[in-house]
Amino acid sequence: MRKRILAVLLLFALLTSPAGAASVPVETQMRGVWVSSVYNMDYPSAVTTNSATLMAEADEILDKCVELGFNAVFLQVRPSSDALYRSEIFPWSRWLTGTQGTAPGNNFDPLSYWVSGAHARGLELHAWINPYRVTRSGETEWEAMDSSNPAKQHPEWLIEYRDNYYYDPALEEVRQLVVDGAAEIVRKYDVDGIHLDDYFYPGEDFDDSASFSRYGKGYSDIGDWRRNNVNLLVADLDEALHKLKPEISFGISPSGIWENSGFDARGSLTNGHSAYSENYADGLFWVQNGIIDYICPQIYWEIGFTQADFSVLLDWWHEAVRGTDVKLYIGLGDYRSAECTDTESVWYGPDEIARQLDLVDSSGKSNGTIQFRYGSLIDLPALGAAVKKHFAAVPAIPPQPAGTPELPELPTDPGSLFDVFSLFLYSITH
């Protein structure tokens, strides 16, 4: 019945939209939220081995996500070469129990609990991993890491950068480690997706000159070589994950600016941090080559901001995915409102996020949003209330479960009555 209703809504949209319109019905949009584990930002709120506490906090967050109107949760399960799940590759996270390698009590597996709890509430659960980061707190953290950690087992895979350690993206062994870790999650847990954020190369001055000398033959520019290293990882993940679970959703959330037009004519009319040049994350390549299912640029600036206008970037990314089968989700920076104390700032209070949600929905230029982060909606109750009000206006229908026949592609010529009538017949006969 839900599919038939959705089909009729799509039919209505075709009949009432101008020719060439490519809007995405609000009813089918992603409404996701990031739940961070690093620094105990969201889950758990404090390190503990107590399984009852861990379960109660998960239940509270999932219930609140339903109340606010979200339909998907992006849970950070590998913040730093570690795991918030029972892994044969990575040790238990210190952000979970306080000591890396120490398991929760009563044989409790947080990811298993989150997946079952999310699905019981009609939510998707996406496992969010950080591929290269090993430490966040320098040498102290390194010394305290469990001896079973792959980073400890293979220090030759690491590069130190600004007092922290990162896996070297140039190494085939590192790419395989990341792929194996993601594949392990998909094999063991009924997750709806694997998600990477914007942590790729940590900076332009990353000291990988030795690796470039050894592996960079054929590249005159180290930046091009670094981007290729990341592209190889993304392609490997795409192939491995979909081989295991064809319906899995694999996507990445890079920084909101692919590249500024002042450096590359293909870029946006912006002047800010560039994922392409500073993190060596070539989102345009991933989209054009179809090696991700969705892209979610983190557009954490306000509408009208001179250096990086939210609306300009929404338009740019819409054009980037046009003609591909890659979905576009927009990453919203709720944290900016939650942390803002300047009453003169556009970010003070919930209004800017509300405006951005309205723009995304009314423009029809994306497949939805993911909001950073859960705790921001709790820290600023007015923000949570605004998000709830927005989502309540037109409740989003969760994506169809695996195995459900998909609706046919919408007709390319909205004026074709035959195509429209075919869609209507499909809606009432399936």
C-alpha positions as CSV (number, residue, x, y, z in Angstrom):
1,M,0.0,0.0,0.0
2,R,2.8,2.4,0.9
3,K,4.4,1.8,-2.6
4,R,1.1,2.5,-4.3
5,I,0.6,5.8,-2.4
6,L,4.2,6.8,-3.2
7,A,3.7,6.0,-6.9
8,V,0.5,8.1,-7.0
9,L,2.5,11.0,-5.4
10,L,5.2,10.6,-8.0
11,L,2.5,10.6,-10.7
12,F,1.0,13.8,-9.3
13,A,4.4,15.4,-9.2
14,L,5.0,14.6,-12.9
15,L,1.6,16.0,-13.9
16,T,2.1,19.2,-12.0
17,S,5.8,19.9,-12.5
18,P,7.3,21.9,-15.3
19,A,9.1,20.1,-18.1
20,G,12.6,19.2,-17.2
21,A,12.1,19.5,-13.4
22,A,14.3,17.0,-11.5
23,S,13.1,17.5,-8.0
24,V,13.2,14.7,-5.4
25,P,9.9,14.1,-3.6
26,V,10.3,15.0,0.1
27,E,8.5,11.8,1.0
28,T,11.4,9.7,-0.2
29,Q,14.3,11.8,1.2
30,M,17.0,10.8,3.6
31,R,16.7,12.3,7.0
32,G,19.8,11.2,8.7
33,V,21.8,12.2,11.8
34,W,25.4,11.5,12.8
35,V,26.0,10.0,16.2
36,S,29.6,10.5,17.3
37,S,31.6,8.3,19.6
38,V,35.0,10.0,19.5
39,Y,35.5,12.1,22.7
40,N,32.2,10.6,24.0
41,M,30.4,13.4,22.1
42,D,27.2,11.4,21.7
43,Y,27.6,7.7,22.5
44,P,28.5,6.6,25.0
45,S,28.2,9.8,27.0
46,A,31.1,8.5,29.2
47,V,33.3,5.5,29.0
48,T,31.9,2.4,30.7
49,T,31.9,-1.4,30.6
50,N,28.4,-1.5,32.0
51,S,26.2,-3.1,29.4
52,A,22.9,-1.9,31.0
53,T,24.1,1.7,30.7
54,L,25.2,1.2,27.1
55,M,21.9,-0.3,26.2
56,A,19.9,2.5,28.0
57,E,21.8,5.2,26.2
58,A,21.3,3.6,22.8
59,D,17.6,3.3,23.5
60,E,17.3,6.9,24.5
61,I,19.1,8.1,21.4
62,L,17.1,5.9,19.0
63,D,13.8,6.9,20.6
64,K,14.7,10.6,20.3
65,C,15.7,10.1,16.7
66,V,12.3,8.7,16.0
67,E,10.6,11.5,17.9
68,L,12.5,14.2,16.0
69,G,11.6,12.6,12.6
70,F,14.8,11.1,11.4
71,N,14.8,7.9,9.3
72,A,18.5,7.0,9.5
73,V,21.3,7.0,12.0
74,F,25.0,7.2,11.1
75,L,26.8,5.7,14.1
76,Q,30.6,6.2,14.4
77,V,31.8,2.6,15.0
78,R,35.5,3.1,14.2
79,P,36.8,6.5,15.3
80,S,40.6,5.6,15.4
81,S,41.8,2.1,14.3
82,D,39.4,0.6,16.8
83,A,35.9,-0.7,17.1
84,L,32.6,-0.3,18.9
85,Y,31.7,-3.8,17.9
86,R,33.2,-7.3,18.3
87,S,36.0,-7.3,15.7
88,E,38.7,-9.8,14.8
89,I,40.7,-7.0,13.2
90,F,40.4,-4.0,15.4
91,P,40.5,-3.8,19.3
92,W,37.6,-2.4,21.3
93,S,37.6,1.4,21.4
94,R,38.9,3.3,24.3
95,W,36.0,5.7,23.7
96,L,33.7,2.9,24.6
97,T,35.1,1.3,27.7
98,G,38.0,3.6,28.7
99,T,40.8,1.3,27.7
100,Q,41.5,0.1,24.2
101,G,41.0,-3.6,23.9
102,T,38.7,-3.9,26.9
103,A,35.3,-5.3,26.1
104,P,32.0,-4.3,27.5
105,G,30.5,-6.5,30.2
106,N,28.1,-9.4,29.7
107,N,29.4,-10.1,26.2
108,F,27.6,-6.9,25.0
109,D,28.0,-5.9,21.4
110,P,27.0,-2.3,20.8
111,L,26.7,-2.4,17.1
112,S,24.5,-5.5,17.1
113,Y,22.2,-3.7,19.7
114,W,22.1,-0.5,17.6
115,V,21.2,-2.3,14.4
116,S,18.4,-4.3,15.9
117,G,17.1,-1.3,17.9
118,A,17.2,0.9,14.9
119,H,15.4,-1.6,12.6
120,A,12.7,-2.2,15.3
121,R,12.0,1.5,15.2
122,G,11.9,1.8,11.4
123,L,15.3,3.5,11.2
124,E,18.2,2.7,9.0
125,L,21.6,2.1,10.7
126,H,24.7,3.1,8.8
127,A,28.2,2.2,10.2
128,W,30.5,5.2,10.0
129,I,34.2,4.5,9.9
130,N,37.4,6.6,9.8
131,P,39.8,4.9,7.4
132,Y,43.3,6.3,8.2
133,R,43.3,8.0,11.6
134,V,45.1,6.1,14.3
135,T,45.5,8.6,17.2
136,R,43.8,11.8,18.3
137,S,45.8,12.5,21.5
138,G,49.4,12.0,20.4
139,E,52.0,9.9,22.0
140,T,50.1,9.3,25.2
141,E,47.3,7.6,23.2
142,W,49.8,5.7,21.1
143,E,51.6,4.3,24.2
144,A,48.2,3.2,25.7
145,M,47.0,1.4,22.5
146,D,46.3,-2.3,22.7
147,S,49.1,-4.5,21.3
148,S,46.7,-6.2,19.0
149,N,45.9,-3.0,17.1
150,P,47.0,-3.3,13.4
151,A,48.8,0.0,13.9
152,K,50.9,-1.5,16.7
153,Q,51.4,-4.7,14.7
154,H,52.6,-2.8,11.6
155,P,54.2,0.5,12.6
156,E,55.8,0.6,9.1
157,W,52.3,1.4,7.8
158,L,52.2,4.7,9.7
159,I,53.2,8.2,9.2
160,E,53.4,10.7,12.0
161,Y,51.8,14.1,11.4
162,R,51.5,16.9,13.9
163,D,52.1,14.6,16.8
164,N,49.5,12.0,15.7
165,Y,49.7,8.9,13.7
166,Y,47.9,8.0,10.4
167,Y,47.9,5.0,8.1
168,D,49.8,5.7,4.9
169,P,47.1,5.8,2.1
170,A,49.7,4.9,-0.4
171,L,50.1,1.4,0.8
172,E,48.2,-1.5,-0.7
173,E,48.3,-3.2,2.8
174,V,46.5,-0.2,4.3
175,R,43.8,-0.2,1.6
176,Q,43.3,-3.9,2.2
177,L,43.0,-3.3,6.0
178,V,40.3,-0.7,5.5
179,V,38.4,-2.9,3.0
180,D,38.7,-6.0,5.3
181,G,37.4,-3.9,8.3
182,A,34.4,-2.6,6.4
183,A,33.7,-6.1,4.9
184,E,33.8,-7.6,8.4
185,I,31.0,-5.2,9.5
186,V,28.8,-6.1,6.5
187,R,29.3,-9.8,7.0
188,K,28.6,-9.8,10.7
189,Y,25.9,-7.1,11.0
190,D,22.7,-6.2,9.1
191,V,23.8,-2.6,8.6
192,D,22.1,-0.6,5.9
193,G,25.3,1.2,4.9
194,I,29.0,1.9,5.3
195,H,29.9,5.5,5.6
196,L,33.2,7.5,5.5
197,D,33.5,11.1,6.5
198,D,36.0,13.8,5.5
199,Y,39.2,12.3,7.1
200,F,41.5,11.4,4.2
201,Y,44.9,12.9,3.9
202,P,45.2,15.2,7.0
203,G,47.0,18.0,5.3
204,E,49.1,19.2,2.4
205,D,52.3,18.9,4.5
206,F,51.8,15.2,5.2
207,D,55.3,13.7,5.1
208,D,54.8,10.9,2.6
209,S,57.8,11.8,0.4
210,A,59.4,8.3,0.9
211,S,56.2,6.6,-0.3
212,F,55.9,9.0,-3.2
213,S,59.5,8.2,-4.3
214,R,58.8,4.5,-4.0
215,Y,55.2,4.3,-5.4
216,G,54.7,7.5,-7.3
217,K,56.3,6.6,-10.6
218,G,54.3,8.1,-13.5
219,Y,53.1,11.1,-11.4
220,S,54.8,14.5,-11.7
221,D,52.4,16.0,-9.1
222,I,52.2,14.5,-5.6
223,G,48.6,15.8,-5.3
224,D,47.4,13.7,-8.3
225,W,49.2,10.7,-6.8
226,R,47.6,11.2,-3.4
227,R,44.1,11.6,-5.0
228,N,44.6,8.3,-6.9
229,N,45.5,6.5,-3.7
230,V,42.2,7.6,-2.2
231,N,40.4,6.8,-5.4
232,L,41.8,3.2,-5.3
233,L,40.5,2.8,-1.7
234,V,37.0,4.0,-2.6
235,A,36.8,1.8,-5.7
236,D,38.0,-1.2,-3.7
237,L,35.4,-0.6,-1.0
238,D,32.7,-0.1,-3.6
239,E,33.5,-3.5,-5.2
240,A,34.0,-5.5,-2.1
241,L,30.9,-4.2,-0.2
242,H,28.5,-4.6,-3.1
243,K,29.8,-8.1,-3.8
244,L,29.0,-9.0,-0.2
245,K,25.6,-7.2,-0.1
246,P,24.4,-5.7,-3.4
247,E,21.9,-3.5,-1.8
248,I,24.3,-1.9,0.7
249,S,24.5,1.9,0.7
250,F,28.1,3.0,0.4
251,G,28.8,6.7,0.6
252,I,31.2,9.4,1.7
253,S,30.8,12.8,3.3
254,P,33.7,15.1,2.2
255,S,34.2,18.7,3.0
256,G,31.6,20.9,1.4
257,I,33.9,22.5,-1.2
258,W,35.2,20.1,-3.9
259,E,37.5,22.9,-5.3
260,N,37.3,26.6,-5.6
261,S,36.8,27.9,-9.2
262,G,39.8,30.1,-8.8
263,F,42.0,27.0,-8.8
264,D,39.9,24.8,-11.1
265,A,37.3,26.1,-13.5
266,R,35.1,23.1,-12.7
267,G,34.9,24.2,-9.1
268,S,32.4,26.3,-7.2
269,L,32.3,30.1,-6.8
270,T,33.8,29.8,-3.3
271,N,37.0,30.6,-1.5
272,G,37.5,28.1,1.3
273,H,38.9,24.8,2.4
274,S,39.1,22.5,-0.6
275,A,38.7,18.7,-0.2
276,Y,40.4,18.2,-3.6
277,S,43.6,20.2,-2.8
278,E,43.8,19.9,0.9
279,N,42.5,16.4,1.8
280,Y,43.1,14.9,-1.7
281,A,39.5,13.7,-1.7
282,D,38.1,13.9,-5.3
283,G,34.4,13.6,-4.8
284,L,33.8,14.6,-8.4
285,F,35.7,11.6,-9.6
286,W,33.8,9.3,-7.3
287,V,30.5,10.6,-8.6
288,Q,31.4,10.5,-12.3
289,N,32.8,7.0,-12.0
290,G,29.9,5.7,-10.0
291,I,32.1,4.2,-7.2
292,I,29.8,5.5,-4.4
293,D,26.1,5.2,-4.0
294,Y,25.7,8.7,-2.5
295,I,27.8,11.7,-1.6
296,C,27.1,14.0,1.3
297,P,29.1,17.2,1.2
298,Q,29.4,18.9,4.6
299,I,28.1,22.4,3.7
300,Y,28.6,23.9,7.1
301,W,28.2,27.6,6.1
302,E,25.2,29.8,6.1
303,I,23.0,30.9,3.2
304,G,24.5,34.0,1.8
305,F,28.0,33.6,3.3
306,T,30.4,35.4,0.9
307,Q,33.2,32.8,0.9
308,A,31.1,29.7,0.8
309,D,27.4,30.3,0.2
310,F,25.2,27.3,1.2
311,S,22.9,27.9,-1.7
312,V,25.8,28.2,-4.2
313,L,27.2,24.9,-3.0
314,L,23.8,23.2,-3.1
315,D,23.5,24.2,-6.7
316,W,27.0,23.1,-7.5
317,W,26.7,19.6,-6.0
318,H,23.3,19.2,-7.7
319,E,24.9,19.8,-11.0
320,A,27.8,17.4,-10.1
321,V,25.4,14.5,-9.6
322,R,23.1,15.4,-12.5
323,G,22.9,12.5,-15.0
324,T,24.5,10.0,-12.6
325,D,22.9,7.4,-10.4
326,V,24.7,8.8,-7.3
327,K,22.4,10.3,-4.7
328,L,23.1,13.7,-3.1
329,Y,22.6,14.2,0.6
330,I,23.5,17.5,2.2
331,G,25.5,17.6,5.4
332,L,24.1,20.3,7.8
333,G,26.2,21.8,10.6
334,D,23.8,21.8,13.5
335,Y,26.8,22.1,15.8
336,R,27.3,25.6,14.7
337,S,24.0,26.7,16.2
338,A,24.5,24.6,19.3
339,E,27.9,26.1,20.0
340,C,27.0,29.7,19.1
341,T,26.9,32.2,21.9
342,D,27.0,35.4,19.8
343,T,23.5,36.8,19.7
344,E,24.4,38.8,16.6
345,S,25.4,35.8,14.6
346,V,23.2,34.2,12.0
347,W,23.9,30.9,13.7
348,Y,22.5,32.0,17.1
349,G,19.4,29.9,17.7
350,P,17.7,27.4,15.3
351,D,16.7,29.7,12.4
352,E,19.7,29.1,10.0
353,I,19.3,25.3,10.1
354,A,15.6,25.7,9.6
355,R,16.2,27.9,6.6
356,Q,18.6,25.4,5.2
357,L,16.2,22.5,5.6
358,D,13.5,24.6,3.9
359,L,15.8,25.4,1.0
360,V,16.9,21.8,0.5
361,D,13.3,20.5,0.5
362,S,11.8,23.3,-1.6
363,S,14.6,23.3,-4.2
364,G,14.3,19.5,-4.9
365,K,18.0,19.5,-5.6
366,S,19.0,16.7,-3.3
367,N,17.9,13.4,-1.9
368,G,17.8,14.6,1.7
369,T,20.1,15.7,4.5
370,I,22.3,14.3,7.3
371,Q,22.8,16.5,10.3
372,F,25.9,16.9,12.5
373,R,25.3,15.9,15.2
374,Y,22.8,14.3,17.5
375,G,24.1,16.0,20.6
376,S,23.6,19.4,19.1
377,L,19.9,18.8,18.8
378,I,19.8,17.9,22.5
379,D,22.2,20.7,23.7
380,L,20.0,23.3,21.9
381,P,16.4,22.2,22.5
382,A,15.0,24.9,20.3
383,L,17.0,23.4,17.4
384,G,15.6,20.0,18.0
385,A,12.1,21.4,18.1
386,A,12.6,23.2,14.8
387,V,13.9,20.1,13.1
388,K,11.0,18.1,14.5
389,K,8.5,20.7,13.2
390,H,10.1,20.7,9.8
391,F,10.1,16.9,9.4
392,A,6.5,16.7,10.8
393,A,5.2,18.8,8.0
394,V,5.7,16.1,5.4
395,P,6.8,12.8,7.1
396,A,9.5,11.0,5.1
397,I,8.8,7.5,4.0
398,P,11.8,5.3,4.9
399,P,13.6,3.7,1.9
400,Q,12.1,0.4,0.7
401,P,13.4,-2.8,2.4
402,A,15.7,-5.0,0.4
403,G,13.9,-7.2,-2.0
404,T,11.0,-4.9,-2.7
405,P,10.6,-4.2,-6.4
406,E,11.7,-0.7,-7.3
407,L,9.5,1.8,-9.1
408,P,10.4,2.2,-12.8
409,E,12.4,5.2,-13.8
410,L,10.4,8.4,-14.2
411,P,9.8,9.4,-17.8
412,T,12.3,11.7,-19.3
413,D,9.6,13.6,-21.1
414,P,7.0,14.7,-18.5
415,G,4.7,15.5,-21.4
416,S,4.4,11.9,-22.5
417,L,1.0,10.7,-21.5
418,F,1.9,7.2,-22.4
419,D,4.8,7.1,-19.9
420,V,2.8,8.7,-17.2
421,F,-0.1,6.3,-17.7
422,S,2.4,3.4,-17.6
423,L,3.7,4.6,-14.2
424,F,0.1,4.8,-13.0
425,L,-0.7,1.2,-14.2
426,Y,2.5,0.0,-12.4
427,S,1.4,1.7,-9.2
428,I,-1.9,0.0,-9.0
429,T,-0.8,-3.5,-10.2
430,H,2.3,-4.0,-8.0
